[in-house]
């Protein structure tokens, strides 16, 4: 299932499908440098599954919690 998020030029799609992390390369353009951002409570195998499909993955793990999910913390 694809859920379009219509935000004008900032639109994007959300993919909901069992096992979609393991076929991210079919759904997304990963044949380039890709930033994969996860948090410390997400099982590492999820980010790994995406990174393995990227030509040049860059993995960043931030602390868990809503207070960590901001650009200042990422910087």
Secondary structure as GFF3:
##gff-version 3
##sequence-region A 1 75
A	DSSP	beta_strand	2	5	.	.	.	ID=ss1
A	DSSP	three_ten_helix	8	10	.	.	.	ID=ss2
A	DSSP	beta_strand	12	15	.	.	.	ID=ss3
A	DSSP	three_ten_helix	20	23	.	.	.	ID=ss4
A	DSSP	alpha_helix	24	27	.	.	.	ID=ss5
A	DSSP	beta_strand	33	39	.	.	.	ID=ss6
A	DSSP	alpha_helix	44	51	.	.	.	ID=ss7
A	DSSP	beta_strand	56	62	.	.	.	ID=ss8
A	DSSP	three_ten_helix	66	68	.	.	.	ID=ss9
A	DSSP	alpha_helix	71	74	.	.	.	ID=ss10
###
